[in-house]
Amino acid sequence: MNTGSDEPGEAVGTAGSVEAVRHVAEEDSGRGLGSRAPEFIRSRRVLHLSWQVGVFVVGLAVVAAGIVMLPLPGPGWVVIFGGMAIWATEFVWAQLVLRWTKRKVTEAAHRALDPKVRRRNLTVTAVGLVIVGALVGTYLWKYGLVMPWKIKDQ
């Protein structure tokens, strides 16, 4: 999995290379990958394991709520990424996924701001609006403004 950089040392190949990823990430951002738990929690194995289980369960609940919100009203993707951010406070894999996602979103935003792409999007939107307007106008000309239910008969 690529961590989102072009640096050759940032590719994760085996479980043993996690320390190498942490080292490279520490050089990049000043703060390494891994647990953000307080030191007194990280120093006690049982406490740290229960902390990780708690973070995982809370993150899982938030991600599940986001998945439920995808077809239902609500900010599904925002909540899912919020759950990923909760997981990223404790798990390296979630930090890497968020780093990759941020890079992709930034690239998409730069592409969307490209003048050629903006012109194309505006043209496609204008053509679509003209077609929808023509269809609505044709329907109104042919059938008039008639409600689909009959209120007068009741």
Secondary structure, DSSP 8 states (H G I E B T S, - for coil): -B-SSS-GGGB--SGGGHHHHHHHHHHHHSS-SS--S-HHHHTSHHHHHHHHHHHHHHHHHHHHHHHHHTTSSS-HHHHHHHHHHHHHTT-HHHHHHHHHHHHHHHHHHHHHTSHHHHHHHHHHHHHHHHHHHHHHHHHHHHH-S--SS-STT-
